[in-house]
């Protein structure tokens, strides 16, 4: 058995300079996975609903915070942290729901996704186009809205804000802290405003503009109004009380968005650009403590997700094992701490497909620096 694996391994070792399309990996590995891996997993729907319930419970308790003695308000902080984690889980479980790995097509999918993504300020119709269609098919290419800015792109307000927020050798620590809580909202605002106001691929303040149909454009606008209504309802329920709003609304959202960005920053930003969608080159999978994989539905297995977007996330570890057997040393699999060190030690603009540079264009760092962190 070992010799057979060795023969497969030696036969399929490919130089990292040679890009392989995502479909090739999927075609090779799918027959090696059990059929159950591609069946919907309704338990993720239960997880999503439980975390919605946690938020409702947290707001219910917060309604009485104005009656608490000031010296006891700190007791609410652990619940705010739990609510923040629930917002992370809502993103990741809604993400799986929108990819079709939670349930087969159902009339309930849309409303559940709407409420699941509402705390992330994300329209499900926008998500379907931006993430499922554009990002997954053009990952870390010129057409990907989730990539780093090119150094030669215009110095717009969108680029300026990203310069201040994202982890890089240039980032100011104070702006970086603000960015952890605010970058998701800024990224979302850039893209939704691009679609609603212009819906034109010439928009230059986003990394890469995308367009939607007229029908979807109206739907996104209505969904945004609905999401705004949900947030205003929460604030009304909390009586716009500064203490209630700070502890039960702003703090959980800041924690949730920062936790999501902890993963999202590492997904692709430390990788080279690729003209061919090769997830083993343009994506990163993290090693994190097991508790986080349990809490966050194996979201650290991001390369595996890009090969099989609709697979049950419980099977990501099996996909990773197969990748290491059939494509040894090729995928970007690193410790979470090392991934962050990489981001903080390198500039965040692309000079070209394989070179990072700073906002001035003076630095040049080969994207292959990632190789030093793999193990």
Protein Blocks (a to p, Z undefined) as FASTA:
>chain_A
ZZmmmmmmmmmgccfklccdfklmmmmmmmmpcfklmgccfklmmmmmmmmmmmmmmmmm
mmmmmmpcfklmmmmmmmmmmmmmmmmmmmmmmmmmmnopmbccdfklmmmmmmmmmmno
pafklmmmmmmmmmmmmgoiaklmkbccdfkbccdfklmmmmmmpgcfkbcfklmmmmmm
mmmmmmmmmmmmmmmmnopakbckbmbdcdddfklmmmmmmmmmmmmmmmmmmmmmnoop
aklmmmmmmmmmmmmmmmmmmmmmmmmmmpccdfbdcfklmpccddddfklmmmnoommm
mmlmmmmmmbcfklmmmmmmmmmmmmghkaccddfklmmmmmmmpccbdfblmbccdfko
maccdfklmmmmgZZ
